[in-house]
């Protein structure tokens, strides 16, 4: 028998019945698409804490258990056994690639890593100290001006080629933002390098000598990209879906996602964590900052802690912590004051009643900054790195939305508490 819920309007005594839809796992949803038409009322859920915006088959999170699945595979298994290209293929196509499909996919992406030469002019329009995320917002949006051959989102081939161009070019765009900030020449991607390796190559090579990427660091970066690839309907993914629901081209939608990710409550947290650890400066000052994080009168929050969905340890944070130790060991960094502060901060917070009661645990951003800084990547580039990894997830979610027969333009309503209709006051009569 179909599951339903009944809603009773106590002011009129009227009752309304709504279907309950079940997924393959996770919470059921109440289908309220007819709610306004039948009750003349809106539901109200700022921040969408209890609202499902879409049906999806890509990523599943169980926040209470700290579970993250991509197309049914646990993130721990993917991080351990795959490279990023396999996870990209999985997110886009629903299944892991076989050996032949993997080679073809990697080649297809590799052949789109270069940027049109005129993009040099876009970079030179920015100040050298422009934030890399400002550059990425601008340059990614501008891509739509160069690919008139693939802007028809109703054409599957256009969707495929635009997806590949965005996924392939994002590391080049991010690395060139870094090179531009240094005043160093742009380094062209190489077709003989993998995705993560190519990114590190374009970040740190110079035309003056051969540069070989440290394979341990390339592997660590590849794993970090896997951990950041997709995460259900987070703020930036929801931004991409909402922008795409109007029929906007994928380049514009991904530029919107980059803008949303930039916020310190979201992808900008990795940069904010490093700035916070630097501000704490010494393990002896940790209690002072934990006290501030708990105070209602202080807007300070422990960056890298807490999550809308995870009310348990973010499974990605555990893998990031392990990767952090591996990278520091490979780089022969015996003691990292920032890591000491981070680990002591985590220990104290996880024993503190406030954090336990509010179920605040380290999230994916807590350790990433320490790893990136050890690799020689500046804090201003951390969110750009998150964006280049998340582009695959954004694209997979965008394509799923476009191909969803139920897809409509997203247009939320509101609870209006402003002025009701009033008599106009001409300028001469205004006091
Ligand atoms: C990402 O959605 C995703 O999936 C995002 C992401 C992804 O992969 O896409 O996982 C990536 O964005 C991770 C989160 C990175 N952000 C940060 O680390 C910034 C610090 N964290 C917070 O600002 C906060 O925890 C959020 C934004 C992550 C979640 O906020 P919510 O779900 O809106 O929760 P909330 O702000 O309502 O907090 C609940 C309570 C509040 O106290 P009360 O009002 O109930 O008394 O917990 C407190 C908050 O004050 N709280 C914190 C805290 N986070 C929440 N207190 C101190 N330090 C914190 N970090």
Boltz pocket constraint, residues with backbone or C-beta under 6 A from the ligand:
constraints:
  - pocket:
      binder: B
      contacts: [[A, 227], [A, 228], [A, 230], [A, 231], [A, 233], [A, 234], [A, 235], [A, 264], [A, 265], [A, 266], [A, 267], [A, 269], [A, 293], [A, 294], [A, 300], [A, 301], [A, 302], [A, 303], [A, 304], [A, 305], [A, 306], [A, 307], [A, 308], [A, 309], [A, 358], [A, 360], [A, 363], [A, 364], [A, 365]]
      max_distance: 6.0
